[in-house]
């Protein structure tokens, strides 16, 4: 029997299993048949399907689903460093760690879970992490799937000991597209960016949309 949005129990729409490497993963589902799969390896969304069962995220056939290797595909969490803009490994260490399910979610509005299935994950630094990046933090991630099928990721980083630190962050999303020539990215005009192909020189985007003529592997 289906549920109305008013009495939808998000816990009934969550299934926790293990992948072939023994790492826990969470399956979120909504009333219309959309779904999202989240691995505790990296706190990473590895699959997002619409109500027709069509996959919306790309995962490489060469992806390695075993810590401490990062998974190539889905939505990797780049923290506390994006790219090579710092002293840490590429994109930081969060995507290589095994996250925990957060049983004590914080700082979310009361209506944030209404009609959604969601999971809250938590990452704290290990002793090895503190040796290479000596800052105490709690990273809380909520992955939620709405009744519309929309997928939302909400990240909150808390400074535990009050000593100031800075970090960079990104959702490094791999979208699955059928025709790269039809892809347009809008809304970036007038923004500054660093071009990796030009020795990280700073430029300002001038066009009203970014388009692609071929694939880059």
Helices and strands as residue ranges (DSSP letters): G 10-13, E 14-18, E 24-29, E 35-39, E 44-49, E 75-78, G 94-96, E 100-101, G 110-113, E 117-124, H 127-132, E 137-145, E 151-159, E 170-173, G 180-182, E 184-186, E 192-195, G 196-198, E 201-204, E 209-211
